[in-house]
Structure formats: C-alpha cells, structure tokens
Amino acid sequence: MSSIAELIRMASRFPPDLVVLDGDLDDLGADVLTALIHRQLPQTGLAVVVSKTFPQLEENLRKLGVLYYAVKPAELEALSEAISRIFPGRL
C-alpha cells in the first residue's frame, strides 16, 4: 500500500475481517493509526504489533477495541492462536 488513506479506501470497498497492523510503519503512531482504521472500519477486528510499548499506549489500543496486541518480535504462533480465538472455526 502506498498510504494509510489508500489502505482505508480499499478496505472500505472490500472490508476485511481482521487487520494486522504494524504500528511502526507510519509516523502517526500505533494508536493514531488504529483510531483511523477503527473509525472507517468499525466492524473489522484489529491486531497491533509494535516495537516499543508503554502502559498508556496499550490502554489506548485496548479502548479502541484491539483484539490482539504484541511487542516485537511477536511470535507467529501466538498471533495465529489469537486469530483462532477471535474467529473460532473460520480458519
């Protein structure tokens, strides 16, 4: 994707069940990116992975409805298990 706006535009046309967001990909920050995506795609589940964390960030993300939150390096098995719990029987 060339930009967050492009991602949201495309996702609005074809809403995904889940967005796995690398919170370090943009200068806006994980909480701002998550809020933008959540505002435009309220029915889409959100999983966020970041390289640095602090309690306020995690609290903000949880308030935005983030279903899975991890600090890099995130284990793919843990992410897969979380997705399976979020969408039981669909994978």
N, C-alpha and C positions, 0 to 999 in steps of 0.2 A: 504494500500500500504506500502511496506517496504521501498521505497525510491522514490525520485523525478524521478530518472532515470527510475525506473520501471513504474511509472505513465506515463511518456512520451512515453516509449516503447509501452505500452498497448494502449495508446490513439492514437499513430501513426497508429496502426493496425485498430482501430475502432474509428475514430475521432468523438469526441462529438461536439454538437452544442455550448455548454457552459461549462466552468469550473468555479466552485465557489471555490475560493481558500482562505483558512485561512492563511493569511500572517504571522501568528505567529508560524506555525508548524515546521519551519526549521530555523536553524541558519543563513541561507543565507540572509534572509530579504525578505520582500514582493516584492520589486522592482526587485531584482535579480531573485527570483522565477518566477515572472511574465514574465520577459525578456526571461528566459529559455523556458517557456511554449510557449510564443508567437513565438519565433524563430522556434520551432519544429512544432507548430500547428497554423500557421498564420490565418487559416480560422475559428478557434474556438474563440467564444466570451469569454471574461474574466470578472468575477466579483470577487472583492477582499474585504475581511473583515479583519481589523486589530484592535489590542487593543490600540495602540498608533499611533498618526499621527503627521505630521508636513507638512507645505506647500510644501517643496521640494519633499517629498515622494508622495503626491497626484499629483503634477505636473509630476513627472517621470512616475507614473502609467497611467495618462491620455495620455501622449505621447506614451505609449506602447499600447494604444487602449483599456484600461479598460473601460468596458461599465457601470459598477456599482461599486461604492466604498463606503464603510461604515466603521464606527468605532464601535467596540463592546460596548455595546450589540446592535447588529443590529436587527431591527425588521423584523421578517419573512414576515409580510405583505408588508413592503416596498420593500423587495427583490423580493417577488412574483409579485408585481406591476411592478417593473423594468424589470423583465424577460418577463412579458406580453407585455411591450412596445418594448422590443428588438425583440421578436418573436410573433408579433401580429397574432392571430388566430391559433396558433400552440399548445396552452395549453388547 
